[in-house]
Amino acid sequence: MIGYFNVWHYFVIFAFCVVLVGGVVYAFMQPNKKIAWPLAISISLASLLFGFVFLLVVDKYTKVVKLYKVDNSRILSLEKIVYTGVVRNEGKFPIGEVTFEIKLVNKGHGIRNVEPGTFFQVRNLLDFLGLNDGGADILYKPQTITKKFVVAKNLQPNASEHFRVMFDYPAYFVNTSQFFNVEAH
């Protein structure tokens, strides 16, 4: 199994550990001992913050995955939708997992097309705060659905993998907008 980190991640971690240790040693070598602890804490926080930002930058430029040939088809008898496509590692380093995210937004609820019970109706303070879990509200119909699927594991550089995912499609969705996203982990 390929881990989350690659060579560049380890390089960034090592560099910022050196900066962290060097900064703390420098802080305690100060002639004024009153500023040693505040200086050590501020150097530690700054190096951790910059290290985290640099790790995100390394992720962005070493884990490059693209989505190709996305197609969907509905299975009306089962009320399901099937998405197929290809994910490709465009980077120069292996990727541990590739996640495919689908977001469906129902645009069928225009001004003249609102049915009673389509949107959530607040009955008490617990419903408003989202704390009431007294069972599923039959009248509530979500207008946005987001699903995530792991579609590839251990994807090598310049390799591609076909995928197929299936999930329940809400029968009340009309004129649906679809948004896709892939993430490398």
C-alpha positions as CSV (number, residue, x, y, z in Angstrom):
1,M,0.0,0.0,0.0
2,I,1.3,3.4,-1.0
3,G,1.3,5.9,1.9
4,Y,0.1,9.4,1.8
5,F,3.6,11.0,1.8
6,N,6.1,10.9,-1.0
7,V,9.8,12.0,-1.1
8,W,8.9,15.7,-1.2
9,H,6.7,15.5,1.9
10,Y,9.6,13.9,3.8
11,F,12.0,16.6,2.6
12,V,9.6,19.4,3.8
13,I,9.1,17.7,7.2
14,F,12.8,17.3,7.6
15,A,13.6,20.9,6.6
16,F,11.0,22.4,9.0
17,C,12.1,20.1,11.8
18,V,15.7,21.5,11.3
19,V,14.2,25.1,11.4
20,L,12.2,24.3,14.5
21,V,15.1,22.8,16.4
22,G,17.5,25.5,15.3
23,G,15.0,28.3,16.2
24,V,14.4,26.8,19.7
25,V,18.1,26.5,20.3
26,Y,18.6,30.1,19.2
27,A,15.8,31.3,21.4
28,F,17.4,29.7,24.5
29,M,20.9,31.1,23.6
30,Q,19.6,34.7,23.9
31,P,21.3,36.8,26.6
32,N,17.9,38.1,27.8
33,K,16.3,35.0,29.4
34,K,12.9,36.7,29.8
35,I,12.2,36.4,26.0
36,A,13.5,32.9,25.6
37,W,10.1,31.1,26.1
38,P,8.0,33.5,24.1
39,L,10.5,33.5,21.3
40,A,10.7,29.6,21.3
41,I,6.9,29.4,21.3
42,S,6.5,31.9,18.4
43,I,9.3,30.2,16.4
44,S,7.6,26.8,17.0
45,L,4.2,28.0,15.9
46,A,5.5,29.8,12.9
47,S,7.5,26.8,11.7
48,L,4.5,24.5,12.2
49,L,2.3,26.8,10.3
50,F,4.7,27.2,7.4
51,G,5.4,23.5,7.4
52,F,1.7,22.8,7.1
53,V,1.3,25.3,4.2
54,F,4.3,23.8,2.4
55,L,2.9,20.3,2.8
56,L,-0.3,21.5,1.1
57,V,1.7,23.0,-1.7
58,V,3.6,19.7,-2.1
59,D,0.3,17.9,-2.3
60,K,-1.0,20.2,-4.9
61,Y,1.9,19.8,-7.3
62,T,2.9,16.1,-6.8
63,K,-0.6,14.5,-6.6
64,V,-2.2,15.4,-9.9
65,V,-5.2,13.3,-11.0
66,K,-7.6,14.0,-13.8
67,L,-11.0,12.8,-14.7
68,Y,-11.9,11.6,-18.2
69,K,-14.9,10.2,-20.1
70,V,-17.5,10.6,-17.3
71,D,-20.8,9.2,-18.3
72,N,-24.0,8.4,-16.4
73,S,-27.0,6.3,-17.0
74,R,-30.1,5.7,-14.9
75,I,-31.6,2.4,-14.0
76,L,-35.2,3.3,-13.8
77,S,-36.5,-0.1,-12.5
78,L,-34.1,0.2,-9.5
79,E,-34.2,4.0,-9.1
80,K,-30.4,4.1,-9.2
81,I,-27.8,6.1,-11.3
82,V,-24.5,4.7,-12.5
83,Y,-21.5,6.8,-13.2
84,T,-18.5,5.4,-15.2
85,G,-15.3,7.1,-16.2
86,V,-11.5,7.0,-16.1
87,V,-9.1,8.6,-13.5
88,R,-5.5,9.1,-14.6
89,N,-2.5,10.0,-12.5
90,E,-0.9,12.9,-14.4
91,G,1.9,13.4,-11.8
92,K,5.3,11.9,-11.4
93,F,4.6,10.2,-8.0
94,P,2.3,7.3,-7.0
95,I,-1.1,8.1,-5.4
96,G,-2.5,6.1,-2.5
97,E,-6.2,6.7,-3.1
98,V,-8.3,8.6,-5.5
99,T,-11.8,9.8,-4.4
100,F,-14.5,10.7,-6.8
101,E,-17.2,13.1,-5.5
102,I,-20.5,13.6,-7.1
103,K,-22.9,16.4,-6.2
104,L,-26.4,16.4,-7.6
105,V,-28.5,19.6,-7.3
106,N,-32.2,19.6,-8.0
107,K,-33.2,22.6,-10.1
108,G,-36.8,21.5,-10.4
109,H,-38.1,23.6,-7.5
110,G,-38.6,26.9,-9.3
111,I,-40.9,29.7,-8.0
112,R,-44.1,28.1,-9.5
113,N,-43.0,24.5,-8.9
114,V,-42.8,24.3,-5.1
115,E,-44.7,21.4,-3.6
116,P,-45.9,21.4,0.0
117,G,-43.4,19.5,2.2
118,T,-40.5,20.0,-0.2
119,F,-38.4,22.0,2.2
120,F,-37.7,21.5,5.9
121,Q,-40.3,23.0,8.2
122,V,-39.1,23.9,11.7
123,R,-41.5,22.7,14.4
124,N,-39.5,23.5,17.5
125,L,-36.1,24.8,18.7
126,L,-34.5,21.3,18.5
127,D,-35.4,21.0,14.9
128,F,-34.0,24.5,14.2
129,L,-30.7,23.6,15.9
130,G,-30.6,20.1,14.2
131,L,-30.6,18.3,17.5
132,N,-33.9,16.4,17.1
133,D,-33.3,12.9,15.9
134,G,-36.7,11.5,16.6
135,G,-36.8,9.6,13.3
136,A,-36.7,10.5,9.6
137,D,-39.0,13.3,8.5
138,I,-41.0,11.8,5.7
139,L,-41.9,15.3,4.3
140,Y,-38.3,16.4,4.1
141,K,-36.8,16.0,0.6
142,P,-33.1,17.1,0.3
143,Q,-32.4,19.2,-2.8
144,T,-28.7,18.5,-2.8
145,I,-27.0,15.1,-2.6
146,T,-23.3,14.6,-2.3
147,K,-21.6,11.2,-2.6
148,K,-18.0,10.2,-2.3
149,F,-16.4,7.0,-3.6
150,V,-12.8,5.6,-3.6
151,V,-12.4,4.7,-7.2
152,A,-8.6,3.9,-7.4
153,K,-5.9,2.7,-5.0
154,N,-2.2,2.6,-5.5
155,L,-2.4,4.5,-8.8
156,Q,1.1,4.7,-10.4
157,P,2.4,7.7,-12.4
158,N,0.9,8.0,-15.9
159,A,-1.5,5.1,-15.1
160,S,-5.2,5.2,-15.5
161,E,-8.0,3.2,-14.0
162,H,-11.7,2.7,-15.1
163,F,-14.4,3.1,-12.4
164,R,-18.1,2.4,-12.0
165,V,-20.1,3.7,-9.1
166,M,-23.8,3.3,-8.4
167,F,-26.2,4.9,-5.8
168,D,-29.8,5.6,-5.3
169,Y,-31.3,8.4,-7.4
170,P,-34.1,10.5,-5.9
171,A,-37.2,10.1,-8.0
172,Y,-38.4,13.6,-7.3
173,F,-35.3,15.3,-8.9
174,V,-36.1,17.2,-12.0
175,N,-33.6,19.0,-14.3
176,T,-30.6,18.0,-12.2
177,S,-27.2,19.8,-12.2
178,Q,-24.2,17.5,-11.8
179,F,-20.8,18.5,-10.4
180,F,-17.8,16.2,-10.3
181,N,-14.5,16.4,-8.4
182,V,-11.6,14.0,-7.9
183,E,-9.1,14.2,-5.0
184,A,-5.8,12.4,-4.5
185,H,-5.0,11.2,-1.0
